[in-house]
Amino acid sequence: MSDTTNQLLVNLNALVAGLFLLTGFGIVAMRQARGCLNLFIVQSLLLAASAVLLGLRYTSDHLYGVALVNIISKPIIVPWLLRKTSPSEIYTRREVDQGLNIPTALLIALALAILAYFLARPLLNAVAPEFRGPNVPIGIAGLLLGAFTLTVRREAVPLLIGLLAMENGAFLCGIAIARNLPLLVELAIATDGLIIVFIMGVLTRAVQKQIGTTAVGELASLKEATVEPAEKEVAK
Amino acid sequence: MSVILVLLLPLIATALVCLPFKKSWAAGVTVMASLATLILSARVAWLVSAGDSVTSDLSIGWLKWIAVDGLSALILVLIAFVATTAAIFSVGYMAHGNLKPGKLRLYYINYNLFVFSMLAIPVLAEPTLVWIVVELTTLCSALLVSFENTREALEAAWKYVVLSLMGAGMALFGFLVLFAAMQASGSTDAYTWNNLIAAAPAMPPVLLQTAFLLILIGLGTKVGLVPMHTWLPDAHSQAPSPVCALLSGIETTSILYVILRLFPVMQGAPNSHAETWAIVLGLISVGTAAFLLLQVKDYKRMFAFSTVEHMGIILTAVGLGASVAGYGAMQQIVSHCVTKSFCFFAAGAVLIAVETRQIASVRGLIRQSPIAGAALVFGGLAIAGAPPMAVFLSEFTILKAGLTQREYVATGLLAIFIVIAFFGIMLHVNRMVFGTRENENGAESSNNHSEPENKFHLPFSCRLALILAAIPVLVLGFYIPQPLHDLLTQAAAALTK
């Protein structure tokens, strides 16, 4: 392949990775569950695109496999599974009381993205030049943003999306630095993602039945200081 | 071949349980399958301890994915042991709840899948595949934690899933970095634990260190190391008691096993600080858990915190290094596993006897249900580390090894924390079993009159499980059979390069 094509592929990959980072920010800030899910689908497609571009650049069939697995499992099966397992009203729910307001959350997210660049630098210095590129820092940023989403969100679906976004971030790194993982592993990880969606969907449905809401952040009764009812019992 | 069969048995059992027969069918199938698994894995452990290879009859393609050495065989046999006793205990415990057949079947399906995912951890040799089965243990056990479907159980399950998977996300990144490190070292071998050890000296240290820390913190979440332990007392107290025995007794240990696999890799690299990390995180866990044990209000949470404490002890022992401490760590894994599962069976027996989890509302248990009371005292003493029980012997080995290693500060702290935890546990157990209700002495006598009618009988299978689980707790306190000794030595050898 000529140098110009290679350069083009690298640049395109950088663009895709940049968009990936943007969707990460979007997932932190989006209030609506449906919007979160859509952003996650876009993010997974971008991950697949990055895999295809890197696959073309380094002529690795294995990366096409990764892309295919991603395209089939995340944008198609994940929403379908969610619809099957969890109550349908969760899509329409808006989150009114986030742990943090949106501007603050975005500022912290920005700080995390910058942190990711600093974290990635020593790693990048240690690997061969062909493994360097925007995927590693942005993947780490995706991981951190996903974890951050988990800490500020209270609704079930955005929490689930946060978990899956963490995995996406790890994978964006993975396709750059761990390119030759056996395809069996990729397949197993994709299946695993689907089981996550299934189990969390079932749990969400159970939570909604039991307490009438899917705002799982409100579940906070298990602590060391839950002794009052028992003491009353004894006093009787 | 028997290795593959060990993995297949729980899956076959899952399929059989799905068949819509009578209530006792599912329980019976599960007990038989786990018994068979126990026998097979004991045979695997026997062969390994005698120095035979158990994977030689596998074809080359399989060899890449499956490997069993002393450490794996030890964990394998422990998982099978707890799965068996917990299955026996489940028979009576679940019958007590008067569940619908469908719900009961769901319990056993999840139970067998959970056991399968755990058995796969020590057998698989490929780190990313191990990561996947670790993830599966979380997912298969989530519905077991939320099984009672109360608000608290759902909260516990939710926290458990979210925090464990969050940790798993970090660990996945760690495993990918580890793979990159192996590629950077120029090794073209398959990505397995053994090849990692061989490739370690040539790996870029920064990649190896990053991977180790990510995996330690990520999987440490699921082991319940402080400060990532917050979900553990919730999940391990809200699940049905036999599941608690599995979660606390062996699931935590089998995840810790994955972390332990990295220690020989780290020893190959120049100035890695894996041991220091282990001692620091381990001591923080033991210390925090010891003080939290003093103020728990729920006796199942008490045993859950004691799990955090014991995970810390094992990690500290591994960090102390040297073959003696390694042997002590392995011994501690065995004794914690058998003792903790017994403790949760005892807690389950208490729960069906008094139907409350609050320590404050259980008094004079020995009069209400002699078996449950005696079991609780025995379990409390055993897990706190009183002689002549198994935990005492293993803790003693670890402390002795620490002193010979001249790690006086770490060993001293460890000893102090163990003593505090001992008093914490025994204080609560003593009050529950022998205490009288504080406020009124008059009511005490009227209580005595009404007692014969609510005197409670524990189901036979629960008693059987208690007795079976108690045997190793007692025996391993003063006698370690030769095959087990060989296995422990081999397992400890797997911790060093």
Interface residues (C-beta under 8 A of the other chain):
Chain A: P122 L123 N125 A126 V127 A128 F131 G139 I140 L143 G146 A147 L150 L159 L163 M166 E167 G169 A170 C173 G174 I177 A178 N180 L181 P182 L184 V185 A188 I189 D192 I195 I196 I199 M200 V202 L203 A206 V207 Q210 I211 V216 L219 A220 S221 L222 E224 A225 T226 V227 A230 E231 E233 V234 A235
Chain B: E126 T128 L129 I132 E135 L136 L139 A142 L143 S146 N149 T150 R151 E152 L154 E155 A156 A157 W158 K159 V161 V162 L165 M166 G169 M170 L172 F173 L176 V177 F179 A180 A181 Q183 A184 Y191 P204 V206 L207 T210 P233 D234 Q238 L292 Q295 V296 K297 D298 R301 T356 Q358 A360 S361 R437 N439
